[in-house]
């Protein structure tokens, strides 16, 4: 069995925030939306059903925790949670805070507008805010 490693596309598109019991918490480097991604740190994982029952429960608990943090910090109109994988087969859960004023509303975020990478000072502030909320 191979060791866990983050898919290269996720590594390219995100910034590490924290490690939880099961998942890495990543910030999508797109300032258009507050957008976190949970990646279970299990090698060769593609689907939720491939997790054992304890891991599945932990994933949902960590998703719940991330969801509550995004809602508390940003008060979105809607919180979108998705496990796609058409482009990146490694299991990962998107948690995207959506607003009626965002660039893609009400459509899905994918393919609507180009990602706007965070400016360095804004990124550091966002990471501090998220890490504090996770502490």
N, C-alpha and C positions, 0 to 999 in steps of 0.2 A: 504494500500500500504506500502510495506517495504522500509526501508531506503537504500541508496546506500552503498554497501560494495564491496571491491575488491575481486575478486575470489582468493581463497587460492593459486592456482598454479601461478597466476600472482604475488601475493605478495612474493612468494618463489623465483621466477626467476628474479625479477626486483628490481631496486632501484628507489625510488621516485625522480623525478627531479623538478617538478613544477605543479601547478594547473593553468589551463587556464579557460576561462569563462565556458566552458562545460566539458572539459576533464582533467583528470590527465595525465601528461606526465611522462612516466616511461622509464628508461634505462634498456635494457635487460642486465643482468650480464653475458655477453659473449664478451670477448675482441677480438674475431675473426672478429667482424663486428661492425661498428657504427650502433646501432639498437635501435630505439625509438618506443614506443608503446603509442598510444592514447587510453584512456578508458573514454568514456562518463560517467559522474557521474550521471547516471540515474538508479534507482533500476530496477532489473529484466529485463534487456535489453539484447536481443539476436541478433537482426537484425537491420540494418540501417533503413529499412522502418518503424520500430516501433517508431522512433524519430518523433516529430512533424516537420512541415516544417521549423520553425525557428531553431530548434536544428540541423536538417540536414544541413542547410546552415552554421551554426556555426561549425559543424564537418568538413565540407569541407574547410572552411576558416582556421581552426586550422591545418588540414592536410597539406594544402598549406604552411602555416607558418613553420611547422616542416620540410617539404620537402626542402624548400628554405634554412633553417638553415643547414641541413645535407649536401646539395650540396655546400653551401658556406664554411663550415668548413672543409669538407673532400674531395671535388672534386671527387666523385665516378664515375666509368665508367657508372653505372646504378643505379637508385634508385628504389627499389622494394617496392611496397605498397600492402598489402594484409589484408583482413578481413576473416580469416578462421574460426575457432571455432569448429573444430572437436574434439579437446582435451579440450579446455576451451570454454564453450558455451557463456560466458559473451562477449558482443560485445567489440572488441578491434581491432585497426588498427595497423599493423606492418609497420614500415618505416625503411627499411634496406639499408644502403649504401653498394653497391657491387663493387668489383674491379676484374679485370681479374687475379689479383694475389692472391685473397682470397682463403681460403681452400676449398670452395665448388664450385667455378666458373667452368662452367656456370650453374650448377644445382641449384635447390632450396636449401636453407640453412638447412632445416629440415632433420635430420637423416644422414647428411654427415660426420660431425666431432663432437666430443664432445665439449660442451661448455667449454670455458676457462674463469673462473671467473677473473674479474679484480683484480690486486694487489691493495692493499689499497691506495697507493700514486697515482697510475694511475687512480683509480676510483675517488678520490677526485679532481684530475686535470680535468678529463673528465666532472664531475658534475659541476665544476666551469665554465668551458668553455661553457657548454650548458646553464647554468642558466644566464650567462652573455649575451649570444646570444638571450635568451628569454626576457631579461629585456627591 
